[in-house]
Amino acid sequence: MTWYALMDNQLVHIAISREVLESLISHGYVHAVDFRCLNANAKKTVWQLFLTALKKSPIDAVSF
């Protein structure tokens, strides 16, 4: 059983714009371990956002 199955009653399901998520990622406010993607399209978008953030700030790559 996964951590999110165990904590399902504590999860909040939201929608957020790509631009806002990109800003949160680039400022280090959100990390990949903080959430899970609900579908393949979201996962692809999130991967792209994290890769872009890493390319822009390779010194801070360890924090991702």
Phi and psi in degrees as a GROMACS rama.xvg file:
@    title "Ramachandran Plot"
@    xaxis  label "Phi"
@    yaxis  label "Psi"
@TYPE xy
-87.4748  163.75  THR-2
-61.1101  -36.2533  TRP-3
-75.7479  -25.0314  TYR-4
-69.9565  -38.2692  ALA-5
-68.9897  -30.7893  LEU-6
-106.938  17.935  MET-7
-53.7823  -35.6019  ASP-8
-71.9641  -9.26285  ASN-9
-106.108  -0.0869027  GLN-10
-84.8741  149.034  LEU-11
-117.63  121.285  VAL-12
-95.4069  119.267  HIS-13
-133.042  165.837  ILE-14
-116.233  140.235  ALA-15
-140.324  143.742  ILE-16
-70.1459  154.167  SER-17
-58.3195  -41.3721  ARG-18
-64.4182  -41.6742  GLU-19
-68.0449  -43.8812  VAL-20
-62.5802  -41.1255  LEU-21
-59.3162  -42.7964  GLU-22
-64.5471  -43.9435  SER-23
-62.4522  -41.3755  LEU-24
-67.1771  -47.6351  ILE-25
-65.1935  -26.468  SER-26
-90.801  -1.49197  HIS-27
79.6245  14.8224  GLY-28
-80.9748  -22.4416  TYR-29
-129.003  136.448  VAL-30
-122.313  158.962  HIS-31
-58.2426  -31.3868  ALA-32
-76.883  -7.66137  VAL-33
-80.3053  -13.8275  ASP-34
-155.995  173.741  PHE-35
-131.97  150.506  ARG-36
-85.088  142.365  CYS-37
-91.3613  -11.2337  LEU-38
-155.628  170.451  ASN-39
-64.0838  -36.9618  ALA-40
-64.8393  -43.5032  ASN-41
-62.7751  -41.2573  ALA-42
-62.4305  -42.7783  LYS-43
-62.4024  -44.0764  LYS-44
-63.483  -44.6475  THR-45
-63.7286  -43.185  VAL-46
-57.2296  -44.979  TRP-47
-61.7552  -40.9414  GLN-48
-65.2023  -43.1255  LEU-49
-66.6861  -40.6435  PHE-50
-63.4111  -40.9967  LEU-51
-62.6035  -43.2339  THR-52
-62.8255  -39.531  ALA-53
-66.192  -38.4046  LEU-54
-65.7574  -34.8122  LYS-55
-77.1014  -27.6665  LYS-56
-139.006  69.6129  SER-57
-64.0572  -24.9999  PRO-58
-66.4654  -35.0965  ILE-59
-90.8939  10.0014  ASP-60
-58.3141  -30.3955  ALA-61
-63.0099  -31.7258  VAL-62
-73.7547  -13.3026  SER-63
